[in-house]
Amino acid sequence: MRFGVSTFVTDEGIGPTALGRALEERGFGSLFVTEHTHIPVSRETAYPGGGDLPRVYYRTLDPFVVLSAAAAVTARLRLGTGVALVVQRDPITLAKEVASLDLVSGGRAALGVGAGWNREEMRDHGTDPATRMRLMRERVLAVKELWTQEHAEFHGEFVDFDPVFSYPKPVQDPHPPVLVGGSGPTALDRVAEYGDGWMPLYGTGDLATRIADLRERTNRRMPVTVFAVPGRPEAVAELEAAGADEVLFHLRTEPENDTLRNLDRLAALL
């Protein structure tokens, strides 16, 4: 298995360059960062984790700025979103951002995608929560067209543009992997249709059965990256037995010195 971390990078924790260097020095293989463009002050949507919404949710830096900064000071670290909220992003701009990251990093970008849970947040971007899954599908498919076609075009229910030039193209062939997040009853349908891998949250029920089901459906070893994994040996053993390919340990958002001590602890599990 491969090992990395998933974390919230904010204005109150370790910076992206220090974090990138520290991860690579300790032998971690990847950095995946989350995103929230903003958090509405008045919110009816309950936090899925229960209780009050943690402060990190509304202090996040833009993920592609973070990953580009980490790319500049590392040579091997895979750089991904865990997850990018594509229902809140223009697909033409998103395609350019990820392809640019892939280019400047020498082919190390990965795009983890999700539709999000905060209905007020997505409404502020003009997204109807009731159609967000259909919207996510079209935006991901449109991004792949923009990455791979000289004259890219897309005509769908939500995304519609005539042929365009879109550069740079990604370094990776045919493009950076799209890892589809989610663990609900229809998540594997989305992975099988337009994903290049599955990115479930740790704690997804009967993960081994679902991984086997996904690989049977797709008739190949579809990569599985599990994020927000607790830093415990038994969690690593559980995911290895289930057939996961990559473990992303949950890294708390803390000042630099505290983060480095926590990374030293997690590195002992590699």
C-alpha positions as CSV (number, residue, x, y, z in Angstrom):
1,M,0.0,0.0,0.0
2,R,0.9,3.6,-0.4
3,F,0.6,6.1,2.4
4,G,-0.1,9.8,2.6
5,V,-2.1,12.3,4.6
6,S,-5.4,14.1,4.1
7,T,-5.8,17.4,5.9
8,F,-7.3,20.9,6.1
9,V,-4.6,23.5,5.3
10,T,-5.7,26.8,6.9
11,D,-4.3,30.2,7.8
12,E,-3.9,29.0,11.3
13,G,-1.9,25.8,10.8
14,I,1.4,24.7,9.2
15,G,2.0,26.3,5.8
16,P,2.0,24.3,2.5
17,T,5.7,24.5,1.8
18,A,6.7,23.3,5.3
19,L,4.1,20.6,5.1
20,G,5.2,19.4,1.7
21,R,8.8,19.2,2.7
22,A,8.0,17.4,6.0
23,L,5.9,14.8,4.3
24,E,8.5,13.9,1.6
25,E,11.3,13.9,4.2
26,R,9.4,11.3,6.3
27,G,8.6,9.0,3.3
28,F,4.9,9.9,2.8
29,G,3.8,9.5,-0.8
30,S,0.9,11.9,-1.1
31,L,-0.8,15.0,0.2
32,F,-4.6,15.4,-0.2
33,V,-6.3,18.6,0.9
34,T,-9.9,19.5,1.3
35,E,-11.8,22.6,0.2
36,H,-14.7,24.8,1.2
37,T,-14.9,28.1,-0.6
38,H,-16.8,29.6,2.3
39,I,-19.3,28.6,5.0
40,P,-22.6,30.5,5.3
41,V,-23.1,32.0,8.7
42,S,-26.8,30.9,8.8
43,R,-27.0,27.2,8.0
44,E,-29.8,24.7,8.2
45,T,-27.6,21.8,6.9
46,A,-26.4,19.7,9.8
47,Y,-22.7,19.0,10.0
48,P,-22.3,15.2,9.1
49,G,-19.9,14.6,11.9
50,G,-22.4,15.8,14.5
51,G,-22.2,18.8,16.8
52,D,-20.7,22.2,15.9
53,L,-18.9,22.6,12.6
54,P,-15.2,22.6,13.3
55,R,-13.4,25.9,12.7
56,V,-11.1,24.4,10.0
57,Y,-14.1,24.2,7.6
58,Y,-14.2,27.9,7.1
59,R,-10.5,28.7,7.3
60,T,-9.3,26.5,4.4
61,L,-6.9,27.9,1.8
62,D,-7.6,27.3,-1.9
63,P,-6.5,23.7,-2.6
64,F,-4.7,24.4,-5.9
65,V,-2.7,27.2,-4.3
66,V,-1.7,24.9,-1.5
67,L,-0.8,22.0,-3.8
68,S,1.2,24.3,-6.2
69,A,3.2,25.6,-3.3
70,A,3.9,22.0,-2.1
71,A,4.8,21.0,-5.6
72,A,7.5,23.7,-5.8
73,V,9.4,22.2,-2.8
74,T,9.0,18.5,-3.5
75,A,10.0,16.0,-6.1
76,R,7.9,12.8,-5.5
77,L,4.8,13.8,-3.5
78,R,1.5,13.1,-5.2
79,L,-0.7,16.1,-4.9
80,G,-4.5,15.8,-4.7
81,T,-7.8,17.2,-3.6
82,G,-9.7,15.3,-1.0
83,V,-12.2,16.4,-2.3
84,A,-12.7,19.3,-4.7
85,L,-16.3,20.4,-4.7
86,V,-16.8,20.3,-8.5
87,V,-20.5,21.4,-8.2
88,Q,-19.1,24.8,-7.0
89,R,-16.5,25.1,-9.7
90,D,-16.5,26.1,-13.4
91,P,-15.3,23.0,-15.4
92,I,-13.3,25.0,-17.9
93,T,-11.4,26.8,-15.1
94,L,-11.1,23.5,-13.1
95,A,-9.6,21.7,-16.1
96,K,-6.9,24.4,-16.5
97,E,-6.1,24.5,-12.8
98,V,-5.5,20.7,-12.5
99,A,-3.7,20.5,-15.8
100,S,-1.4,23.4,-14.7
101,L,-0.7,21.7,-11.4
102,D,0.1,18.5,-13.3
103,L,2.5,20.4,-15.5
104,V,4.3,22.3,-12.9
105,S,4.6,19.2,-10.6
106,G,5.9,17.0,-13.4
107,G,2.8,14.7,-13.5
108,R,1.9,14.4,-9.8
109,A,-1.7,15.7,-9.7
110,A,-4.8,13.8,-8.7
111,L,-8.3,15.1,-8.7
112,G,-10.5,13.8,-5.9
113,V,-14.1,15.0,-6.5
114,G,-17.3,15.2,-4.5
115,A,-20.7,16.9,-4.6
116,G,-20.5,18.2,-1.0
117,W,-23.0,18.2,1.9
118,N,-23.5,21.9,2.7
119,R,-26.6,22.9,0.8
120,E,-26.4,26.6,1.7
121,E,-22.8,26.7,0.4
122,M,-23.6,25.1,-2.9
123,R,-26.7,27.3,-3.4
124,D,-24.4,30.4,-3.1
125,H,-22.7,29.1,-6.2
126,G,-26.0,28.7,-8.0
127,T,-26.2,25.0,-7.6
128,D,-29.5,23.2,-6.8
129,P,-28.7,20.6,-4.2
130,A,-31.4,18.3,-5.8
131,T,-29.4,18.0,-9.0
132,R,-25.9,18.2,-7.7
133,M,-25.0,14.6,-8.6
134,R,-26.0,15.0,-12.2
135,L,-24.1,18.3,-12.3
136,M,-21.0,16.7,-10.9
137,R,-21.1,13.9,-13.5
138,E,-21.3,16.4,-16.4
139,R,-18.6,18.6,-15.0
140,V,-16.2,15.7,-14.5
141,L,-16.9,14.4,-18.1
142,A,-16.4,17.9,-19.5
143,V,-13.0,18.3,-17.6
144,K,-11.8,15.0,-19.2
145,E,-12.8,16.3,-22.6
146,L,-10.9,19.5,-22.0
147,W,-7.8,17.5,-20.9
148,T,-7.7,15.1,-23.8
149,Q,-9.2,16.7,-26.9
150,E,-7.6,19.3,-29.2
151,H,-11.0,20.8,-30.0
152,A,-12.9,20.0,-26.8
153,E,-16.7,20.4,-26.7
154,F,-19.5,19.3,-24.4
155,H,-23.2,19.5,-24.7
156,G,-25.2,18.4,-21.6
157,E,-28.1,19.3,-19.3
158,F,-25.9,21.7,-17.2
159,V,-22.6,22.0,-19.1
160,D,-22.7,23.3,-22.7
161,F,-19.9,24.7,-24.8
162,D,-18.8,24.5,-28.4
163,P,-15.3,23.5,-29.5
164,V,-12.5,25.3,-27.6
165,F,-8.8,25.2,-27.2
166,S,-7.9,24.4,-23.6
167,Y,-4.2,24.4,-22.5
168,P,-2.0,23.2,-20.9
169,K,-2.8,19.6,-21.4
170,P,-1.8,17.3,-18.4
171,V,1.5,15.6,-18.3
172,Q,0.0,12.3,-17.2
173,D,-1.4,10.0,-19.9
174,P,-4.3,10.2,-20.6
175,H,-4.9,12.6,-17.7
176,P,-4.6,12.9,-13.9
177,P,-6.7,10.3,-12.1
178,V,-10.2,11.4,-11.1
179,L,-11.0,9.8,-7.7
180,V,-14.7,9.8,-7.0
181,G,-15.6,10.4,-3.4
182,G,-18.6,9.2,-1.5
183,S,-19.8,6.0,0.2
184,G,-23.6,6.1,-0.3
185,P,-25.6,3.4,-2.1
186,T,-25.0,4.9,-5.6
187,A,-21.3,5.9,-5.1
188,L,-19.9,2.9,-6.9
189,D,-22.2,3.6,-9.9
190,R,-20.5,7.0,-10.3
191,V,-17.0,5.5,-9.8
192,A,-17.7,2.9,-12.5
193,E,-19.1,5.4,-15.0
194,Y,-16.6,8.2,-14.9
195,G,-14.0,7.6,-12.2
196,D,-10.4,6.4,-12.3
197,G,-10.6,5.3,-8.7
198,W,-12.7,5.4,-5.6
199,M,-12.0,7.6,-2.6
200,P,-14.2,6.6,0.4
201,L,-14.1,8.1,3.9
202,Y,-12.6,5.7,6.5
203,G,-15.5,3.9,8.3
204,T,-17.4,3.0,5.1
205,G,-19.3,-0.2,6.0
206,D,-18.1,-3.5,4.7
207,L,-15.4,-1.9,2.6
208,A,-13.9,-5.2,1.5
209,T,-17.2,-6.3,-0.1
210,R,-17.7,-3.0,-1.8
211,I,-14.1,-2.9,-3.2
212,A,-14.6,-6.4,-4.6
213,D,-17.9,-5.4,-6.1
214,L,-16.4,-2.3,-7.7
215,R,-13.6,-4.3,-9.3
216,E,-16.0,-7.0,-10.6
217,R,-18.1,-4.3,-12.2
218,T,-15.2,-2.6,-13.9
219,N,-13.3,-5.8,-14.7
220,R,-10.1,-4.3,-13.5
221,R,-8.3,-3.4,-10.3
222,M,-9.9,0.0,-9.8
223,P,-7.6,1.9,-7.4
224,V,-9.1,2.7,-3.9
225,T,-7.7,5.6,-1.8
226,V,-9.2,5.8,1.7
227,F,-9.0,9.2,3.4
228,A,-9.3,10.5,7.0
229,V,-7.8,7.2,8.3
230,P,-6.9,7.2,12.0
231,G,-3.2,6.8,12.8
232,R,-3.5,3.3,14.3
233,P,-1.8,0.1,13.2
234,E,-5.1,-1.8,13.3
235,A,-6.7,0.7,10.8
236,V,-3.8,0.0,8.4
237,A,-4.2,-3.7,8.7
238,E,-7.9,-3.5,8.2
239,L,-7.6,-1.5,5.0
240,E,-4.8,-3.8,3.7
241,A,-7.0,-6.8,4.2
242,A,-9.9,-5.0,2.5
243,G,-7.8,-4.4,-0.6
244,A,-7.3,-0.7,-0.4
245,D,-4.3,0.7,-2.4
246,E,-3.6,3.9,-0.5
247,V,-4.1,5.1,3.0
248,L,-4.5,8.8,3.8
249,F,-3.9,9.4,7.5
250,H,-6.0,12.2,9.0
251,L,-3.6,15.0,9.9
252,R,-4.9,17.5,12.4
253,T,-4.6,21.2,11.5
254,E,-2.0,22.5,14.0
255,P,0.9,24.9,14.1
256,E,4.1,23.8,12.5
257,N,5.9,22.3,15.5
258,D,2.9,20.3,16.6
259,T,2.3,19.1,13.1
260,L,5.9,17.9,12.7
261,R,5.6,15.9,16.0
262,N,2.4,14.3,14.8
263,L,4.0,13.4,11.4
264,D,6.8,11.7,13.2
265,R,4.2,9.6,15.0
266,L,2.4,8.7,11.8
267,A,5.6,8.0,10.0
268,A,6.3,5.1,12.4
269,L,3.3,3.4,10.8
270,L,4.6,3.5,7.2
